[in-house]
Amino acid sequence: MPQNKKEIQSFLGFAGYYRQQIKDFSSIARPLYKLCDKETVFEMTVDRVNAFESLREALTTAPLLLIPDFKLPFKWYIDASGDGLDAALHQVQFINDKPVEGPICF
C-alpha cells in the first residue's frame, strides 16, 4: 500500500501506461489522482484504498496479460531507482489483424 504522495504518483505513472487496456481506468483512478493535488493531505481513505486495489488487480490479471507466443520476440521494460526496481516483459502480438503490444508479466 502506498505510504505517501510520491508512491501514489509512481504507481499512477506505471498504471497509466496501461490505461487503454484497463476498462474505466479514469473513473477507477480518480480518487488517487485527487490525492496527488498539492493542497490535499495524504490519507488513504476507503475510496482510495479501493481504487488502488482495483487498479492493482486489473494490472495483474487477464485479459490485460497476454499469453506468450514463443515464436515472437520479447521486450523488457526496466525501471530502477534508489527506492526499488520494476520490470515488465512485453510482446507485440497481432489481435484482430492489428499489432498490439502488451505485458506478459510484471
C-alpha positions as YAML, in Angstrom:
chain: A
units: angstrom
residues:
- id: 1
  name: MET
  ca: [0.00, 0.00, 0.00]
- id: 2
  name: PRO
  ca: [1.44, 3.42, -0.91]
- id: 3
  name: GLN
  ca: [2.66, 5.38, 2.09]
- id: 4
  name: ASN
  ca: [2.95, 8.88, 0.58]
- id: 5
  name: LYS
  ca: [2.13, 11.03, -2.45]
- id: 6
  name: LYS
  ca: [5.39, 10.16, -4.20]
- id: 7
  name: GLU
  ca: [4.49, 6.46, -4.10]
- id: 8
  name: ILE
  ca: [0.97, 7.19, -5.38]
- id: 9
  name: GLN
  ca: [2.40, 9.25, -8.25]
- id: 10
  name: SER
  ca: [4.82, 6.46, -9.13]
- id: 11
  name: PHE
  ca: [2.04, 3.87, -9.10]
- id: 12
  name: LEU
  ca: [-0.22, 6.07, -11.25]
- id: 13
  name: GLY
  ca: [2.61, 6.61, -13.73]
- id: 14
  name: PHE
  ca: [3.08, 2.87, -14.05]
- id: 15
  name: ALA
  ca: [-0.65, 2.10, -14.20]
- id: 16
  name: GLY
  ca: [-1.26, 4.96, -16.62]
- id: 17
  name: TYR
  ca: [0.96, 3.29, -19.20]
- id: 18
  name: TYR
  ca: [-1.71, 0.56, -19.41]
- id: 19
  name: ARG
  ca: [-4.74, 2.84, -19.21]
- id: 20
  name: GLN
  ca: [-6.01, 1.82, -22.65]
- id: 21
  name: GLN
  ca: [-6.10, -1.80, -21.54]
- id: 22
  name: ILE
  ca: [-7.97, -1.19, -18.27]
- id: 23
  name: LYS
  ca: [-11.70, -0.62, -18.63]
- id: 24
  name: ASP
  ca: [-12.84, 2.60, -16.89]
- id: 25
  name: PHE
  ca: [-9.27, 3.48, -15.89]
- id: 26
  name: SER
  ca: [-10.01, 7.19, -15.39]
- id: 27
  name: SER
  ca: [-13.03, 6.55, -13.19]
- id: 28
  name: ILE
  ca: [-11.20, 3.99, -11.09]
- id: 29
  name: ALA
  ca: [-8.06, 6.11, -10.68]
- id: 30
  name: ARG
  ca: [-9.86, 9.42, -9.98]
- id: 31
  name: PRO
  ca: [-9.58, 9.21, -6.15]
- id: 32
  name: LEU
  ca: [-5.84, 8.57, -6.44]
- id: 33
  name: TYR
  ca: [-5.30, 11.46, -8.85]
- id: 34
  name: LYS
  ca: [-7.17, 13.78, -6.46]
- id: 35
  name: LEU
  ca: [-4.83, 12.63, -3.70]
- id: 36
  name: CYS
  ca: [-1.89, 13.98, -5.73]
- id: 37
  name: ASP
  ca: [-3.17, 17.58, -5.56]
- id: 38
  name: LYS
  ca: [-0.79, 19.86, -3.66]
- id: 39
  name: GLU
  ca: [-3.47, 21.04, -1.26]
- id: 40
  name: THR
  ca: [-4.73, 17.53, -0.46]
- id: 41
  name: VAL
  ca: [-3.46, 15.94, 2.75]
- id: 42
  name: PHE
  ca: [-2.22, 12.37, 2.26]
- id: 43
  name: GLU
  ca: [-4.78, 9.98, 3.71]
- id: 44
  name: MET
  ca: [-5.70, 6.58, 2.32]
- id: 45
  name: THR
  ca: [-9.48, 6.67, 2.67]
- id: 46
  name: VAL
  ca: [-11.70, 3.70, 1.85]
- id: 47
  name: ASP
  ca: [-12.32, 5.10, -1.67]
- id: 48
  name: ARG
  ca: [-8.59, 5.50, -2.30]
- id: 49
  name: VAL
  ca: [-7.73, 2.05, -0.98]
- id: 50
  name: ASN
  ca: [-10.46, 0.55, -3.17]
- id: 51
  name: ALA
  ca: [-9.13, 2.44, -6.21]
- id: 52
  name: PHE
  ca: [-5.58, 1.25, -5.54]
- id: 53
  name: GLU
  ca: [-6.70, -2.36, -5.06]
- id: 54
  name: SER
  ca: [-8.87, -2.26, -8.21]
- id: 55
  name: LEU
  ca: [-6.02, -0.96, -10.36]
- id: 56
  name: ARG
  ca: [-3.55, -3.43, -8.88]
- id: 57
  name: GLU
  ca: [-5.96, -6.27, -9.62]
- id: 58
  name: ALA
  ca: [-6.52, -5.04, -13.19]
- id: 59
  name: LEU
  ca: [-2.77, -4.84, -13.78]
- id: 60
  name: THR
  ca: [-2.10, -8.39, -12.68]
- id: 61
  name: THR
  ca: [-4.94, -10.40, -14.20]
- id: 62
  name: ALA
  ca: [-6.17, -11.37, -17.64]
- id: 63
  name: PRO
  ca: [-7.26, -10.00, -20.05]
- id: 64
  name: LEU
  ca: [-4.52, -7.42, -19.50]
- id: 65
  name: LEU
  ca: [-1.75, -10.03, -19.52]
- id: 66
  name: LEU
  ca: [-1.03, -11.60, -22.90]
- id: 67
  name: ILE
  ca: [-0.29, -15.28, -23.30]
- id: 68
  name: PRO
  ca: [3.31, -15.52, -24.52]
- id: 69
  name: ASP
  ca: [3.94, -16.60, -28.10]
- id: 70
  name: PHE
  ca: [7.45, -18.07, -28.03]
- id: 71
  name: LYS
  ca: [7.80, -17.66, -31.80]
- id: 72
  name: LEU
  ca: [7.74, -13.85, -31.41]
- id: 73
  name: PRO
  ca: [10.39, -11.59, -29.83]
- id: 74
  name: PHE
  ca: [10.02, -10.20, -26.31]
- id: 75
  name: LYS
  ca: [10.77, -6.72, -24.91]
- id: 76
  name: TRP
  ca: [11.95, -5.90, -21.39]
- id: 77
  name: TYR
  ca: [10.99, -2.62, -19.72]
- id: 78
  name: ILE
  ca: [13.05, -1.98, -16.60]
- id: 79
  name: ASP
  ca: [12.93, 0.98, -14.22]
- id: 80
  name: ALA
  ca: [15.32, 1.33, -11.30]
- id: 81
  name: SER
  ca: [15.70, 3.98, -8.63]
- id: 82
  name: GLY
  ca: [17.12, 4.29, -5.15]
- id: 83
  name: ASP
  ca: [13.76, 3.07, -3.83]
- id: 84
  name: GLY
  ca: [13.26, -0.05, -5.91]
- id: 85
  name: LEU
  ca: [13.21, -1.89, -9.19]
- id: 86
  name: ASP
  ca: [10.34, -2.62, -11.58]
- id: 87
  name: ALA
  ca: [10.37, -4.78, -14.67]
- id: 88
  name: ALA
  ca: [7.80, -5.84, -17.26]
- id: 89
  name: LEU
  ca: [8.12, -8.38, -20.05]
- id: 90
  name: HIS
  ca: [6.17, -7.33, -23.17]
- id: 91
  name: GLN
  ca: [5.43, -8.76, -26.57]
- id: 92
  name: VAL
  ca: [3.86, -7.42, -29.77]
- id: 93
  name: GLN
  ca: [1.09, -9.76, -30.91]
- id: 94
  name: PHE
  ca: [-1.48, -9.44, -33.67]
- id: 95
  name: ILE
  ca: [-5.01, -9.23, -32.33]
- id: 96
  name: ASN
  ca: [-7.77, -8.79, -34.92]
- id: 97
  name: ASP
  ca: [-5.01, -8.23, -37.51]
- id: 98
  name: LYS
  ca: [-3.63, -5.23, -35.57]
- id: 99
  name: PRO
  ca: [-0.27, -5.17, -33.77]
- id: 100
  name: VAL
  ca: [-0.84, -4.82, -30.03]
- id: 101
  name: GLU
  ca: [1.98, -4.52, -27.53]
- id: 102
  name: GLY
  ca: [1.07, -5.83, -24.13]
- id: 103
  name: PRO
  ca: [2.59, -7.25, -20.98]
- id: 104
  name: ILE
  ca: [3.31, -10.92, -20.47]
- id: 105
  name: CYS
  ca: [4.31, -10.49, -16.82]
- id: 106
  name: PHE
  ca: [5.50, -7.90, -14.31]
...
